[in-house]
Amino acid sequence: MIRKGKRLFIFLSWSIFALTAQGNILLVSKPSDLKPLLPVVNNWSLSAEPDFYDAETLFEYIDGASEAYLAYDFQGLLVAQYSREKGGEPLLTLEIYDMGRLENAFGIYSAERPQEANFINIGIEGYLEGGALYFFINRYYIKILCFLESKEADDAALLFGQEVVKRIPERGSWPTLLAFFPSQGIVPHSQKFILRNFLGFSYLNHGYQVSYKRDAVSFEAFLIQAKGAEEAEIIEKRLLEDLANVGEPVKPLNGYFHVENKYFQHIYLGRWQALIYGLMRFPAAEEKAALTWLNEMKNLLPTAAKLN
């Protein structure tokens, strides 16, 4: 349990830093913003007035997990309980998390999503398991939990999810920078977005991470978006220094950098304008394969730089 003073500190901290990479202020969500998304479904009715939680009160609903949401600039949560009879026992819970931006909604969704699940076509991506439906769409992360039996629960959760989708004018799409990871060998559903403290470094923000398996070689790739080329250069230099502090000296390698590190094993790093990219946990004997992947991404990134 987090003490009240610490909760207030967390709330104020995230209120101050609720900014996008480009510096745009995120608008804090209100109940009136989310209530229009509540579906009206035949033979179902609200069993009580929906509950709303903001950054200061989120811990009351998900104590112990609220910090993960706050780390993605959480803006507001509306929780609605539905029953088959007016005022009856709740049989379905709908949670609508407003994360402020599509990237943040994807980020918290990807942090909780398993790699293996019953993925279905809803929102941008979603999965349905045992009457529990999870998906993200635009700036929203949606969770629906139905407490009926088996298939009936799945059907009800899916119906509610589809009705929520109808009430969101713009669906959105996958975060743009994910398209610039080479497609060959991507482990399905391994893509992630980390808004802050990427790789455990406080100065690394807006990082994307994808798992790969190519010809029995498993590794992870990443892409970090800085505010500009000058900042990216500063970040790259600092990152190389920090990696070398707990590993071997940095080695230049055909226009890239290679560091053998205690935590990330073999890590390779490159930079293009405001974008820093690389590989980690790469096998020691696969340097040629690492260079092949780095060159593939380098060829894709000029387009990415123009779009961001």
Rosetta blueprint (number, residue, H / E / L):
1 M L
2 I L
3 R L
4 K H
5 G H
6 K H
7 R H
8 L H
9 F H
10 I H
11 F H
12 L H
13 S H
14 W H
15 S H
16 I H
17 F L
18 A L
19 L E
20 T L
21 A L
22 Q L
23 G L
24 N L
25 I E
26 L L
27 L L
28 V L
29 S L
30 K L
31 P H
32 S H
33 D H
34 L H
35 K H
36 P H
37 L H
38 L L
39 P L
40 V L
41 V L
42 N L
43 N L
44 W L
45 S E
46 L E
47 S L
48 A L
49 E L
50 P L
51 D E
52 F E
53 Y E
54 D L
55 A L
56 E L
57 T L
58 L L
59 F H
60 E H
61 Y H
62 I H
63 D L
64 G L
65 A L
66 S H
67 E H
68 A H
69 Y H
70 L H
71 A L
72 Y L
73 D L
74 F L
75 Q L
76 G E
77 L E
78 L E
79 V E
80 A E
81 Q E
82 Y E
83 S E
84 R L
85 E L
86 K L
87 G L
88 G L
89 E L
90 P L
91 L L
92 L E
93 T E
94 L E
95 E E
96 I E
97 Y E
98 D E
99 M L
100 G L
101 R L
102 L H
103 E H
104 N H
105 A H
106 F H
107 G H
108 I H
109 Y H
110 S H
111 A H
112 E H
113 R L
114 P L
115 Q L
116 E L
117 A L
118 N L
119 F E
120 I E
121 N L
122 I L
123 G L
124 I L
125 E E
126 G E
127 Y E
128 L E
129 E E
130 G L
131 G L
132 A E
133 L E
134 Y E
135 F E
136 F E
137 I E
138 N L
139 R L
140 Y E
141 Y E
142 I E
143 K E
144 I E
145 L E
146 C E
147 F L
148 L L
149 E L
150 S H
151 K H
152 E H
153 A H
154 D H
155 D H
156 A H
157 A H
158 L H
159 L H
160 F H
161 G H
162 Q H
163 E H
164 V H
165 V H
166 K H
167 R L
168 I L
169 P L
170 E L
171 R L
172 G L
173 S L
174 W L
175 P L
176 T H
177 L H
178 L H
179 A H
180 F H
181 F L
182 P L
183 S L
184 Q L
185 G L
186 I E
187 V L
188 P L
189 H L
190 S L
191 Q L
192 K E
193 F E
194 I E
195 L L
196 R L
197 N L
198 F H
199 L H
200 G H
201 F L
202 S L
203 Y L
204 L L
205 N L
206 H L
207 G E
208 Y E
209 Q E
210 V E
211 S E
212 Y E
213 K E
214 R E
215 D L
216 A L
217 V E
218 S E
219 F E
220 E E
221 A E
222 F E
223 L E
224 I E
225 Q E
226 A L
227 K L
228 G L
229 A H
230 E H
231 E H
232 A H
233 E H
234 I H
235 I H
236 E H
237 K H
238 R H
239 L H
240 L H
241 E H
242 D H
243 L H
244 A H
245 N H
246 V L
247 G E
248 E L
249 P L
250 V L
251 K E
252 P E
253 L E
254 N L
255 G L
256 Y E
257 F E
258 H E
259 V E
260 E E
261 N E
262 K L
263 Y L
264 F L
265 Q E
266 H E
267 I E
268 Y E
269 L E
270 G E
271 R E
272 W E
273 Q L
274 A L
275 L E
276 I E
277 Y E
278 G E
279 L E
280 M E
281 R E
282 F E
283 P L
284 A L
285 A L
286 E L
287 E H
288 K H
289 A H
290 A H
291 L H
292 T H
293 W H
294 L H
295 N H
296 E H
297 M H
298 K H
299 N H
300 L H
301 L H
302 P H
303 T H
304 A H
305 A H
306 K H
307 L H
308 N L
